[in-house]
């Protein structure tokens, strides 16, 4: 659910090194970037392609022998297991083999390319005859003894391929639909089929507003409006929404009038009146994330309670018997739970349970059940129980854990028994929530996918239904449908080509300066898709939604929402010394949290470095702990002219320079923590509102702190004549 945007990373995580051969081959510059099945899910007794993506990291052509090792029970049915290739310097190339597993199960394959070796485990599902159908087969819903809902995270739109970035680091998470475009009604029908055939009665879609104080605009609304509402089987299951009220002051509500005259009428017309919207006892069910933020939005606890009462009355006037309001909270603080009761919520629920310490499955189950029991024991506000399958965070941060399907089934049985012990007049005795259907990036999901197939959904079916355990679980390939990930695959091909272009080795006079890691001048042709690194270190970036114009020297980058994104490289993670240098022209005031150079992102807010503006003043940030060490100049950045900005760090002190003179300093002891993020030039990250507004030129990154005299000389060397 937490939004996190990033471009494509090297697809190396999730792979295991293969066992070394008896004679270790001579080390080669060829690396294996990725080694995976070509299809999202494989079946036994059916051809399956395995593909390795190779890259020559050397500065000259290299020959390499590439081989596939096949386990017992699997046959290589096409191509030779071993072949000889020659790759040009920094060339990427795919190599494929076709195999066939005789029986369902997990099989481990190995790939070797010179001295590089990886392994991957592939699950082959039960064999299934291939048929050719014109559409998704009709769902076969099953009866359940509780209302079972699953949170649905609708972030997977065709024009936002970067949302899949964390999944690319974990290819075992590949959905059965591939890296799909969710706005396709056929995708919604597959999800409906899989849900209702396994006992999931309704989806809770995360619902994001874009802006506030006026007519409703949405973000990530296509899963409901383009897919679900236009799908053939929409009537087969229910849906509801969870209002993502987390962007306070930006995309929540501006006041009670906004809530009653904009938000509620939109929900009423588009959702509550829809026959498919979930109603319990003739009351629509509305989930709210961060309901406590409404206290500030509406001016106090009493005002929120009054607004909720007005909402319930408006819904009754529309012909319903009221409105269920459920607020998200996953903690045990009595004061907070009392606040939720005081503002007028009917129930609490958790989007996900906090499970610290990266525990094993049995401990993760114990922690969740403890949260559920202790929440009930507080007795302040009744709950609707949630069960969580896993968690990793968008950048694999903090506690990382996962319940395999058999452990998830154990948790489901315990949670169900607890729910059914609640007072029968409580909603929580009739309803249970699953976390999560498809939060692929954040690491919690139960929809069918590569690692466990239908394992989680089969567990739900066994716990909540008496339907026969034996049933057919179909995937698109079984009936000749798909693919649904064409936009993403097109994006991958384009990105790969852009990386190839950006990795070109280019230099210009000055590239030999001591400590220079990267140098971006934006002097390429205006329509060039990349910005080269003129240090010669091949750290060229991809131009995303940004234009070029006349600059300080040659061309400059126009910063108005776009950026240049430099792919992650270990070279970007400087440690004991740093200098960020650039020339900028600010175009407007009101830049309160806008970033010019950034490598500090969600999931790594105690890592990296950045340079930008805070309340219009230059700011240099090298965090030691979360969001710490922001060094800000005392005066605003001048408008309408070129300004030389430099931030340095020598392992002990941070310094900020404006036009060649030191403007501020701060003590900070310790190395810079590394991360695996892109480096963004012109914005916080691609598509983010915290972008710089102005022009950017002559960006340089060093792995040492430039001396004051060096900075002054560099400022004088490029300063425009009018200065």
C-alpha positions as CSV (number, residue, x, y, z in Angstrom):
1,X,0.0,0.0,0.0
2,X,2.8,2.5,0.8
3,X,3.7,4.2,-2.4
4,X,7.2,3.8,-3.6
5,X,8.5,4.5,-7.1
6,X,11.6,3.4,-8.7
7,X,12.9,2.3,-12.1
8,X,14.2,-1.1,-13.1
9,X,17.1,-2.5,-11.1
10,X,19.5,-5.2,-12.0
11,X,17.6,-8.5,-11.6
12,X,20.1,-10.3,-9.4
13,X,18.3,-10.7,-6.1
14,X,16.5,-13.9,-5.3
15,X,19.1,-16.0,-7.1
16,X,21.5,-18.4,-5.3
17,X,25.1,-19.0,-6.3
18,X,25.5,-22.4,-7.9
19,X,27.9,-24.9,-6.3
20,X,31.4,-24.5,-7.7
21,X,32.8,-27.0,-10.2
22,X,35.7,-29.2,-9.3
23,X,38.0,-26.9,-11.2
24,X,37.0,-23.2,-10.7
25,X,37.0,-21.6,-14.1
26,X,39.1,-18.5,-14.9
27,X,37.3,-15.4,-13.7
28,X,35.5,-13.7,-16.5
29,X,33.8,-10.2,-16.8
30,X,30.5,-11.8,-17.8
31,X,27.8,-11.7,-15.1
32,X,24.4,-13.4,-14.9
33,X,21.9,-10.6,-14.3
34,X,18.8,-12.8,-14.3
35,X,18.0,-16.5,-14.5
36,X,14.3,-17.3,-14.4
37,X,11.4,-19.2,-16.1
38,X,10.0,-17.2,-19.0
39,X,6.4,-17.9,-18.0
40,X,5.0,-16.6,-14.7
41,X,4.0,-20.2,-13.6
42,X,5.1,-23.5,-15.0
43,X,3.1,-26.8,-15.3
44,X,4.4,-30.4,-15.4
45,X,4.3,-32.2,-18.7
46,X,4.4,-29.0,-20.6
47,X,7.4,-27.2,-22.2
48,X,8.8,-24.4,-20.1
49,X,11.5,-21.9,-21.1
50,X,14.3,-20.9,-18.8
51,X,16.1,-17.6,-19.7
52,X,19.4,-16.2,-18.5
53,X,20.3,-12.6,-19.1
54,X,24.1,-12.1,-19.4
55,X,26.1,-8.9,-19.4
56,X,29.8,-8.3,-20.1
57,X,31.0,-5.8,-17.5
58,X,34.4,-5.6,-19.1
59,X,35.8,-2.9,-21.4
60,X,36.5,-5.3,-24.2
61,X,34.8,-8.2,-25.9
62,X,34.7,-11.5,-24.0
63,X,34.1,-15.1,-24.9
64,X,32.3,-17.3,-22.4
65,X,30.8,-20.8,-22.2
66,X,27.2,-20.8,-20.9
67,X,25.6,-24.0,-19.6
68,X,22.4,-25.2,-17.9
69,X,22.3,-27.9,-15.3
70,X,19.0,-29.9,-15.2
71,X,17.8,-31.9,-12.2
72,X,16.5,-35.4,-12.2
73,X,12.9,-35.6,-13.4
74,X,13.3,-32.8,-15.9
75,X,14.4,-33.2,-19.6
76,X,16.0,-30.7,-21.9
77,X,13.8,-30.9,-24.9
78,X,15.2,-28.1,-27.0
79,X,18.6,-26.5,-27.5
80,X,22.0,-27.6,-26.3
81,X,22.8,-27.4,-22.6
82,X,26.1,-25.8,-23.3
83,X,27.0,-23.1,-25.8
84,X,29.8,-20.7,-26.6
85,X,29.1,-17.0,-26.9
86,X,31.1,-13.8,-27.6
87,X,29.8,-10.6,-26.0
88,X,30.9,-7.1,-26.9
89,X,32.0,-4.8,-24.1
90,X,29.0,-4.0,-21.8
91,X,26.7,-6.0,-24.1
92,X,23.6,-7.7,-22.6
93,X,22.3,-10.9,-24.2
94,X,19.6,-13.4,-23.4
95,X,20.1,-17.2,-23.6
96,X,17.2,-19.6,-23.4
97,X,16.6,-23.4,-22.9
98,X,13.3,-25.4,-23.1
99,X,12.7,-28.1,-20.5
100,X,9.9,-30.4,-19.4
101,X,9.2,-31.7,-15.9
102,X,7.6,-35.2,-15.8
103,X,5.7,-34.6,-12.5
104,X,4.6,-31.6,-10.4
105,X,7.0,-30.4,-7.7
106,X,9.9,-28.1,-7.1
107,X,13.1,-28.4,-9.2
108,X,16.4,-26.6,-8.9
109,X,18.2,-25.5,-12.1
110,X,21.7,-24.1,-12.4
111,X,23.2,-21.7,-14.9
112,X,26.9,-21.0,-15.4
113,X,28.6,-18.4,-17.5
114,X,32.4,-18.6,-17.1
115,X,33.0,-18.0,-13.4
116,X,29.5,-16.7,-12.8
117,X,26.9,-19.2,-11.5
118,X,23.4,-19.0,-10.1
119,X,20.6,-21.4,-9.2
120,X,16.8,-21.0,-9.2
121,X,14.1,-23.2,-7.8
122,X,11.0,-23.6,-10.0
123,X,7.6,-24.9,-9.0
124,X,5.8,-27.0,-11.6
125,X,2.0,-27.3,-11.0
126,X,-0.2,-30.3,-11.6
127,X,-0.5,-31.1,-15.3
128,X,-3.5,-29.6,-17.1
129,X,-4.6,-30.1,-20.7
130,X,-4.4,-27.0,-22.9
131,X,-7.6,-25.7,-24.3
132,X,-8.3,-22.7,-26.5
133,X,-11.1,-20.5,-25.1
134,X,-12.2,-17.0,-26.1
135,X,-12.5,-15.7,-22.6
136,X,-11.9,-16.3,-18.9
137,X,-13.9,-19.4,-17.9
138,X,-17.0,-18.8,-15.8
139,X,-16.2,-18.7,-12.1
140,X,-17.5,-21.4,-9.8
141,X,-18.2,-19.6,-6.5
142,X,-18.1,-21.7,-3.3
143,X,-20.0,-21.1,0.0
144,X,-18.2,-19.8,3.1
145,X,-19.2,-19.8,6.7
146,X,-17.8,-16.2,7.2
147,X,-17.6,-13.1,5.1
148,X,-14.0,-13.2,3.9
149,X,-12.4,-10.1,2.4
150,X,-9.0,-9.4,1.0
151,X,-7.2,-6.1,0.7
152,X,-6.5,-5.3,-2.9
153,X,-3.6,-3.0,-3.7
154,X,-4.3,-1.3,-7.1
155,X,-0.9,0.1,-8.0
156,X,-0.2,-1.9,-11.1
157,X,-1.2,0.4,-14.0
158,X,0.3,0.1,-17.5
159,X,1.9,3.6,-17.4
160,X,3.6,3.0,-14.0
161,X,6.0,0.1,-14.7
162,X,8.4,1.4,-12.0
163,X,5.9,0.1,-9.4
164,X,7.2,-3.4,-10.1
165,X,10.8,-2.5,-9.2
166,X,10.9,-4.3,-5.9
167,X,9.3,-7.4,-7.4
168,X,12.0,-7.6,-9.9
169,X,14.4,-8.1,-7.0
170,X,12.2,-11.0,-5.9
171,X,11.3,-12.8,-9.1
172,X,9.8,-15.6,-7.1
173,X,6.9,-13.1,-6.4
174,X,6.0,-13.0,-10.1
175,X,2.1,-13.1,-10.3
176,X,0.3,-15.7,-12.3
177,X,-0.8,-12.9,-14.6
178,X,2.8,-11.7,-15.1
179,X,3.6,-8.0,-14.4
180,X,0.1,-7.2,-15.5
181,X,-1.7,-4.0,-16.4
182,X,-4.6,-3.9,-13.9
183,X,-6.9,-1.7,-16.1
184,X,-7.7,-4.7,-18.3
185,X,-11.2,-6.1,-17.5
186,X,-9.9,-9.6,-18.3
187,X,-7.4,-9.2,-15.4
188,X,-10.3,-8.3,-13.1
189,X,-12.2,-11.4,-14.2
190,X,-9.3,-13.7,-13.5
191,X,-9.0,-12.2,-10.1
192,X,-12.7,-12.6,-9.5
193,X,-12.6,-16.2,-10.6
194,X,-9.6,-17.1,-8.4
195,X,-11.1,-15.3,-5.4
196,X,-14.6,-16.7,-5.4
197,X,-13.5,-20.2,-6.2
198,X,-11.4,-20.2,-3.0
199,X,-13.7,-18.5,-0.6
200,X,-12.8,-14.8,-0.9
201,X,-16.1,-12.9,-0.9
202,X,-15.0,-9.3,-1.4
203,X,-12.0,-7.1,-2.2
204,X,-11.1,-4.0,-0.3
205,X,-9.5,-1.7,-2.8
206,X,-7.1,1.0,-1.6
207,X,-8.7,4.2,-2.7
208,X,-6.4,7.3,-3.3
209,X,-7.6,10.8,-3.8
210,X,-5.6,13.2,-6.0
211,X,-5.8,16.7,-4.4
212,X,-8.5,18.0,-2.1
213,X,-11.0,20.8,-1.7
214,X,-12.7,20.3,-5.1
215,X,-14.2,17.8,-7.4
216,X,-12.9,14.3,-6.8
217,X,-9.9,13.2,-8.8
218,X,-8.3,9.8,-8.2
219,X,-4.9,8.1,-8.3
220,X,-4.8,4.4,-9.1
221,X,-8.5,4.2,-9.8
222,X,-8.3,2.0,-12.9
223,X,-8.7,-1.3,-11.0
224,X,-12.2,-0.3,-10.1
225,X,-13.4,2.0,-12.8
226,X,-11.7,0.5,-15.9
227,X,-11.3,-3.1,-14.9
228,X,-13.9,-4.2,-12.3
229,X,-16.8,-2.1,-13.6
230,X,-16.3,-3.3,-17.2
231,X,-15.6,-6.9,-16.4
232,X,-17.9,-9.7,-17.3
233,X,-18.0,-11.4,-13.8
234,X,-18.2,-8.3,-11.6
235,X,-21.5,-9.5,-10.2
236,X,-19.9,-12.7,-8.8
237,X,-18.3,-11.0,-5.8
238,X,-18.5,-7.8,-3.7
239,X,-16.1,-4.9,-3.4
240,X,-15.5,-2.0,-1.0
241,X,-12.9,0.7,-0.6
242,X,-10.3,1.7,2.0
243,X,-10.0,5.5,1.9
244,X,-6.2,6.2,2.0
245,X,-6.3,9.3,4.1
246,X,-2.6,9.4,4.6
247,X,-1.5,12.4,2.5
248,X,-2.6,15.0,5.1
249,X,-3.1,18.5,3.7
250,X,-2.5,17.2,0.1
251,X,-5.0,14.5,-0.7
252,X,-7.4,14.1,2.2
253,X,-10.2,16.6,2.9
254,X,-9.8,20.3,3.3
255,X,-12.9,20.7,5.6
256,X,-16.3,19.2,6.4
257,X,-17.8,20.9,3.3
258,X,-15.3,19.1,1.1
259,X,-16.1,15.8,2.8
260,X,-19.9,16.2,2.5
261,X,-20.1,17.9,-0.9
262,X,-17.3,16.3,-2.8
263,X,-16.1,13.0,-1.3
264,X,-19.4,11.5,0.0
265,X,-21.5,12.2,-3.1
266,X,-18.7,10.7,-5.2
267,X,-18.7,7.5,-3.1
268,X,-22.4,7.4,-3.0
269,X,-22.9,7.7,-6.8
270,X,-20.0,5.5,-7.8
271,X,-19.8,2.9,-5.1
272,X,-22.5,2.7,-2.4
273,X,-25.3,2.6,-4.9
274,X,-23.5,0.0,-7.0
275,X,-25.2,-3.5,-6.5
276,X,-21.7,-5.0,-6.2
277,X,-20.6,-2.8,-3.3
278,X,-20.4,-4.6,0.1
279,X,-23.4,-3.9,2.4
280,X,-23.9,-5.7,5.7
281,X,-27.3,-5.3,7.3
282,X,-28.2,-2.9,4.5
283,X,-25.3,-0.6,5.4
284,X,-22.4,0.1,3.1
285,X,-19.0,-0.7,4.6
286,X,-16.3,2.0,4.4
287,X,-12.7,1.4,5.6
288,X,-10.5,4.4,6.5
289,X,-6.7,4.4,6.7
290,X,-5.3,7.0,9.2
291,X,-8.7,8.2,10.5
292,X,-6.9,10.2,13.2
293,X,-5.7,12.7,10.6
294,X,-9.3,13.9,10.3
295,X,-9.0,15.5,13.7
296,X,-6.7,18.1,12.3
297,X,-8.5,18.2,8.9
298,X,-11.9,18.9,10.4
299,X,-10.8,20.9,13.5
300,X,-11.2,18.6,16.4
301,X,-12.6,15.3,17.8
302,X,-16.2,16.6,18.1
303,X,-16.1,17.9,14.5
304,X,-15.1,14.5,13.2
305,X,-17.8,12.8,15.2
306,X,-20.4,15.2,13.9
307,X,-19.2,14.7,10.3
308,X,-19.4,10.9,10.6
309,X,-23.0,11.3,12.0
310,X,-23.8,13.5,9.0
311,X,-22.4,10.9,6.7
312,X,-24.5,8.2,8.2
313,X,-27.6,10.3,8.0
314,X,-26.9,11.2,4.3
315,X,-26.5,7.5,3.6
316,X,-29.8,6.7,5.3
317,X,-31.5,9.4,3.3
318,X,-30.2,7.6,0.2
319,X,-32.2,4.5,1.1
320,X,-29.8,2.5,3.2
321,X,-30.0,1.6,6.9
322,X,-26.8,3.4,7.8
323,X,-23.0,3.3,7.2
324,X,-20.4,1.1,8.8
325,X,-17.1,3.0,9.5
326,X,-14.0,1.0,10.2
327,X,-10.7,2.7,11.1
328,X,-7.2,1.3,10.6
329,X,-5.0,0.9,13.6
330,X,-2.5,-1.9,14.4
331,X,-1.3,-0.8,17.8
332,X,-2.3,-1.3,21.4
333,X,-2.1,2.3,22.7
334,X,-5.2,2.8,24.9
335,X,-5.3,6.6,24.3
336,X,-5.2,6.1,20.5
337,X,-7.9,3.5,20.5
338,X,-10.0,5.8,22.7
339,X,-9.6,8.5,20.2
340,X,-10.9,6.2,17.5
341,X,-13.9,5.5,19.6
342,X,-14.4,9.2,20.4
343,X,-14.4,10.3,16.7
344,X,-17.3,7.9,16.1
345,X,-15.8,4.8,14.4
346,X,-17.7,1.6,14.6
347,X,-14.8,-0.8,14.5
348,X,-11.0,-1.0,14.1
349,X,-9.1,-3.2,11.7
350,X,-5.4,-3.6,10.9
351,X,-4.1,-3.3,7.3
352,X,-1.1,-5.4,8.4
353,X,0.1,-6.6,11.8
354,X,3.5,-5.4,13.0
355,X,5.7,-8.5,13.4
356,X,9.1,-7.4,14.6
357,X,12.4,-9.3,14.5
358,X,12.1,-11.2,11.1
359,X,10.7,-14.2,13.0
360,X,10.1,-17.8,11.8
361,X,6.6,-18.7,10.9
362,X,5.5,-20.1,14.3
363,X,6.6,-16.9,16.0
364,X,4.9,-14.7,13.4
365,X,1.7,-16.6,14.1
366,X,2.1,-16.2,17.8
367,X,2.7,-12.4,17.5
368,X,-0.4,-11.9,15.3
369,X,-2.7,-13.8,17.6
370,X,-1.3,-11.9,20.6
371,X,-2.2,-8.6,18.9
372,X,-5.7,-9.9,18.1
373,X,-6.3,-11.1,21.7
374,X,-4.8,-8.0,23.4
375,X,-6.8,-5.7,21.1
376,X,-10.0,-7.5,22.2
377,X,-8.9,-7.4,25.9
378,X,-8.6,-3.6,25.8
379,X,-12.4,-3.5,25.3
380,X,-12.4,0.1,23.9
381,X,-13.5,-0.4,20.3
382,X,-14.5,-3.7,18.8
383,X,-12.4,-5.1,16.0
384,X,-12.7,-6.9,12.6
385,X,-9.8,-9.3,12.6
386,X,-7.0,-9.2,10.0
387,X,-4.5,-12.0,9.3
388,X,-1.2,-11.1,7.6
389,X,0.7,-13.5,5.3
390,X,4.1,-11.7,5.1
391,X,6.0,-8.4,5.0
392,X,9.1,-7.0,3.5
393,X,8.5,-3.3,2.9
394,X,9.0,-1.7,-0.4
395,X,12.8,-1.8,-0.1
396,X,13.3,-4.9,2.1
397,X,13.6,-2.9,5.2
398,X,13.0,-3.7,8.9
399,X,11.5,-7.0,9.9
400,X,11.1,-9.3,6.9
401,X,9.1,-12.5,7.3
402,X,6.7,-14.8,5.5
403,X,4.3,-17.6,6.4
404,X,4.3,-20.5,3.9
405,X,0.9,-21.8,2.9
406,X,0.7,-24.4,5.6
407,X,1.6,-21.9,8.3
408,X,-0.9,-19.4,6.8
409,X,-3.6,-22.1,7.1
410,X,-2.7,-22.6,10.8
411,X,-3.1,-18.9,11.4
412,X,-6.4,-18.7,9.5
413,X,-7.8,-21.5,11.7
414,X,-6.8,-19.8,14.9
415,X,-8.1,-16.4,13.8
416,X,-11.4,-17.8,12.5
417,X,-11.9,-19.6,15.9
418,X,-11.2,-16.4,17.7
419,X,-13.5,-14.3,15.5
420,X,-16.4,-16.8,15.9
421,X,-16.0,-16.5,19.7
422,X,-16.8,-12.8,19.6
423,X,-20.3,-11.6,20.5
424,X,-22.6,-12.6,17.6
425,X,-24.0,-9.1,17.2
426,X,-20.5,-7.8,16.3
427,X,-19.4,-7.4,12.7
428,X,-16.1,-9.1,13.7
429,X,-17.9,-12.4,14.4
430,X,-19.1,-12.6,10.8
431,X,-16.2,-11.0,8.9
432,X,-12.4,-11.7,8.6
433,X,-9.9,-9.8,6.5
434,X,-6.9,-11.2,4.6
435,X,-3.7,-9.2,4.2
436,X,-3.1,-9.0,1.2
437,X,-4.4,-10.1,-2.2
438,X,-1.7,-8.4,-4.3
439,X,0.7,-6.2,-2.5
440,X,3.6,-7.5,-4.5
441,X,6.0,-4.7,-3.9
442,X,5.5,-4.5,-0.1
443,X,5.8,-8.3,0.2
444,X,2.4,-9.5,1.3
445,X,0.1,-11.4,-1.2
446,X,-2.1,-14.5,-1.5
447,X,-3.1,-14.3,-5.2
448,X,-1.5,-17.1,-7.3
449,X,2.1,-16.5,-8.1
450,X,5.3,-18.3,-9.0
451,X,6.7,-19.5,-5.7
452,X,3.7,-21.2,-4.2
453,X,1.1,-21.2,-7.0
454,X,-2.4,-21.4,-5.5
455,X,-1.1,-22.5,-2.1
456,X,-2.4,-19.6,-0.1
457,X,-5.8,-19.5,-1.8
458,X,-6.2,-23.3,-1.3
459,X,-5.6,-22.7,2.4
460,X,-8.4,-20.1,2.5
461,X,-10.7,-22.6,0.7
462,X,-10.0,-25.4,3.2
463,X,-10.5,-23.2,6.3
464,X,-13.7,-21.2,5.3
465,X,-15.6,-23.6,3.0
466,X,-16.8,-27.2,3.0
467,X,-16.3,-27.4,-0.8
468,X,-14.4,-30.5,-2.0
469,X,-10.6,-30.1,-1.6
470,X,-10.1,-31.4,-5.1
471,X,-10.6,-28.7,-7.8
472,X,-9.0,-27.3,-10.9
473,X,-7.0,-24.1,-10.6
474,X,-6.6,-22.6,-14.1
475,X,-4.1,-20.1,-15.3
476,X,-4.3,-18.1,-18.5
477,X,-1.9,-20.4,-20.4
478,X,-4.2,-23.3,-19.7
479,X,-6.9,-21.8,-21.9
480,X,-4.8,-19.9,-24.5
481,X,-5.3,-16.5,-23.0
482,X,-2.9,-13.7,-22.2
483,X,-0.3,-12.3,-22.0
484,X,-1.4,-9.4,-19.8
485,X,2.0,-7.9,-19.3
486,X,2.7,-6.6,-22.8
487,X,3.1,-2.9,-21.6
488,X,5.6,-3.9,-19.0
489,X,7.6,-6.1,-21.4
490,X,7.7,-3.3,-23.9
491,X,9.0,-1.0,-21.1
492,X,11.7,-3.6,-20.2
493,X,12.9,-3.8,-23.7
494,X,13.1,0.0,-23.9
495,X,14.8,0.4,-20.6
496,X,17.4,-2.3,-21.6
497,X,18.2,-0.3,-24.7
498,X,18.4,2.9,-22.8
499,X,20.8,1.3,-20.3
500,X,22.9,0.2,-23.2
501,X,23.0,3.7,-24.5
502,X,23.7,5.2,-21.1
503,X,26.6,2.9,-20.5
504,X,28.6,4.2,-23.3
505,X,32.0,5.4,-22.2
506,X,32.4,9.1,-22.9
507,X,34.8,11.7,-21.5
508,X,35.6,15.3,-21.9
509,X,38.5,17.5,-20.6
510,X,38.3,17.6,-16.8
511,X,37.2,13.9,-16.4
512,X,40.5,13.0,-14.8
513,X,39.8,15.3,-11.7
514,X,40.7,13.4,-8.5
515,X,37.7,11.6,-6.9
516,X,35.2,12.3,-9.8
517,X,32.6,9.6,-9.8
518,X,30.0,11.0,-12.2
519,X,29.5,14.1,-14.4
520,X,26.3,15.0,-16.1
521,X,26.1,18.1,-18.4
522,X,22.9,17.4,-20.3
523,X,24.6,18.5,-23.5
524,X,23.2,15.7,-25.7
525,X,20.8,16.5,-28.5
526,X,17.4,17.7,-27.1
527,X,15.6,14.5,-28.1
528,X,18.3,12.1,-26.7
529,X,16.7,9.7,-24.2
530,X,19.9,9.5,-22.1
531,X,22.2,11.9,-20.3
532,X,25.7,10.6,-20.5
533,X,28.2,10.5,-17.7
534,X,31.2,12.4,-19.0
535,X,33.5,11.1,-16.2
536,X,34.0,8.0,-18.3
537,X,32.5,5.7,-15.6
538,X,29.5,4.8,-17.7
539,X,26.9,6.1,-15.2
540,X,24.6,7.6,-17.8
541,X,21.0,8.2,-16.8
542,X,17.6,7.9,-18.4
543,X,15.7,11.1,-19.2
544,X,12.1,10.7,-17.8
545,X,9.6,13.4,-18.7
546,X,12.3,16.2,-18.7
547,X,13.4,18.5,-21.5
548,X,16.6,20.3,-22.3
549,X,17.1,24.0,-22.9
550,X,19.9,26.6,-23.1
551,X,22.1,26.2,-20.1
552,X,25.1,27.7,-18.3
553,X,27.5,25.9,-20.6
554,X,25.8,24.1,-23.5
555,X,22.4,22.6,-22.6
556,X,20.6,22.3,-19.2
557,X,17.9,20.1,-17.8
558,X,14.4,21.7,-17.4
559,X,13.1,20.6,-14.0
560,X,9.3,20.8,-13.8
561,X,8.3,17.3,-12.8
562,X,10.7,15.2,-14.9
563,X,14.2,14.1,-14.1
564,X,17.2,12.0,-15.1
565,X,17.4,8.7,-13.3
566,X,20.8,7.1,-13.1
567,X,20.6,3.3,-12.7
568,X,21.9,2.0,-9.4
569,X,25.6,1.2,-9.3
570,X,28.0,0.4,-6.4
571,X,30.0,3.4,-7.5
572,X,27.2,5.7,-6.4
573,X,27.5,4.5,-2.8
574,X,30.4,6.7,-1.7
575,X,31.3,6.2,1.9
576,X,34.0,8.3,3.6
577,X,33.8,11.4,1.6
578,X,31.4,13.2,-0.7
579,X,30.9,16.3,-2.9
580,X,27.7,17.1,-4.7
581,X,28.1,20.0,-7.1
582,X,25.7,21.6,-9.6
583,X,24.5,24.9,-11.1
584,X,20.9,25.8,-10.8
585,X,18.4,28.5,-11.7
586,X,15.3,28.6,-9.5
587,X,12.1,29.7,-11.3
588,X,9.7,30.1,-8.4
589,X,9.3,30.6,-4.7
590,X,7.4,28.2,-2.5
591,X,9.8,25.3,-3.0
592,X,9.4,23.9,0.5
593,X,10.7,20.4,0.1
594,X,12.0,20.1,-3.4
595,X,15.1,18.1,-4.4
596,X,17.7,18.7,-7.1
597,X,20.0,15.6,-6.5
598,X,18.6,12.7,-4.5
599,X,19.5,9.2,-3.4
600,X,17.6,9.2,-0.1
601,X,14.3,7.3,-0.6
602,X,11.7,5.4,1.4
603,X,13.2,2.2,2.8
604,X,16.6,3.9,3.1
605,X,16.0,7.2,4.9
606,X,19.2,6.8,6.9
607,X,21.3,6.2,3.8
608,X,22.6,8.1,0.8
609,X,22.7,11.8,0.2
610,X,20.8,14.7,-1.4
611,X,20.8,18.4,-2.3
612,X,17.8,20.5,-2.7
613,X,15.6,23.3,-1.2
614,X,13.8,23.5,2.1
615,X,11.5,26.5,2.4
616,X,13.4,28.0,-0.6
617,X,16.7,27.7,1.1
618,X,19.5,25.4,-0.2
619,X,19.7,22.2,1.9
620,X,22.3,19.4,1.9
621,X,21.4,16.1,3.6
622,X,23.6,13.1,4.5
623,X,21.4,11.2,7.0
624,X,23.0,9.2,9.8
625,X,19.6,8.1,11.3
626,X,16.2,8.4,9.8
627,X,15.8,11.8,8.1
628,X,18.6,13.3,10.2
629,X,21.3,15.9,9.4
630,X,19.7,18.4,7.1
631,X,22.1,21.3,6.7
632,X,20.3,24.4,5.5
633,X,21.6,27.8,4.3
634,X,20.4,30.9,6.1
635,X,19.1,32.7,3.0
636,X,16.8,31.7,0.2
637,X,18.2,30.6,-3.1
638,X,18.3,33.7,-5.4
639,X,15.7,33.6,-8.2
640,X,16.2,33.9,-11.9
641,X,20.0,33.5,-12.2
642,X,22.6,30.8,-12.2
643,X,23.7,29.8,-8.7
644,X,26.6,27.4,-7.9
645,X,25.6,24.9,-5.2
646,X,28.0,22.5,-3.5
647,X,27.6,20.1,-0.5
648,X,30.7,18.4,0.9
649,X,31.2,15.7,3.6
650,X,34.7,14.6,4.9
651,X,33.5,11.9,7.3
652,X,33.2,14.4,10.2
653,X,31.7,17.7,9.0
654,X,29.1,18.6,6.4
655,X,29.5,21.9,4.6
656,X,27.2,23.8,2.2
657,X,28.5,26.3,-0.3
658,X,26.5,28.9,-2.3
659,X,28.3,30.7,-5.1
660,X,31.7,29.5,-3.9
661,X,31.3,30.6,-0.3
662,X,30.5,28.5,2.7
663,X,27.0,29.1,3.9
664,X,26.6,26.6,6.7
665,X,28.3,23.6,8.4
666,X,27.3,20.8,10.6
667,X,29.1,18.0,12.5
668,X,28.3,14.5,11.4
669,X,30.6,11.6,12.3
670,X,30.5,8.3,10.5
671,X,30.4,6.9,7.0
672,X,27.6,7.3,4.5
673,X,25.4,4.2,4.5
674,X,25.1,2.6,1.1
675,X,21.8,1.8,-0.7
676,X,20.6,0.2,-3.9
677,X,18.6,3.2,-5.2
678,X,18.8,5.1,-8.4
679,X,20.4,8.6,-8.4
680,X,17.8,11.2,-9.4
681,X,18.7,14.5,-11.0
682,X,16.1,17.2,-11.0
683,X,13.6,15.6,-8.6
684,X,13.1,13.5,-5.5
685,X,12.4,10.6,-7.8
686,X,10.6,10.1,-11.1
687,X,6.9,11.1,-11.0
688,X,7.2,12.7,-7.5
689,X,5.7,16.0,-6.4
690,X,8.9,17.0,-4.5
691,X,10.7,18.0,-7.7
692,X,12.9,21.1,-8.2
693,X,11.4,23.9,-10.4
694,X,14.0,25.5,-12.5
695,X,17.1,24.6,-14.5
696,X,19.9,22.2,-13.7
697,X,23.3,22.0,-15.2
698,X,26.9,20.6,-14.6
699,X,26.1,18.0,-12.0
700,X,29.1,16.3,-10.5
701,X,29.5,13.6,-7.8
702,X,32.9,13.0,-6.1
703,X,34.0,10.4,-3.5
704,X,35.9,13.0,-1.6
705,X,35.2,16.4,0.0
706,X,36.5,19.2,-2.3
707,X,38.5,21.9,-0.5
708,X,37.1,25.4,-0.2
709,X,39.8,26.7,-2.6
710,X,38.8,24.1,-5.2
711,X,35.1,25.0,-4.9
712,X,35.9,28.8,-5.2
713,X,37.9,28.1,-8.4
714,X,35.3,25.9,-9.9
715,X,32.6,28.6,-9.2
716,X,34.7,31.3,-10.9
717,X,35.5,29.1,-13.9
718,X,31.9,28.7,-14.9
719,X,30.3,31.8,-13.4
720,X,28.3,33.7,-16.1
721,X,29.7,37.2,-17.1
722,X,26.9,39.2,-15.4
723,X,28.2,37.9,-12.0
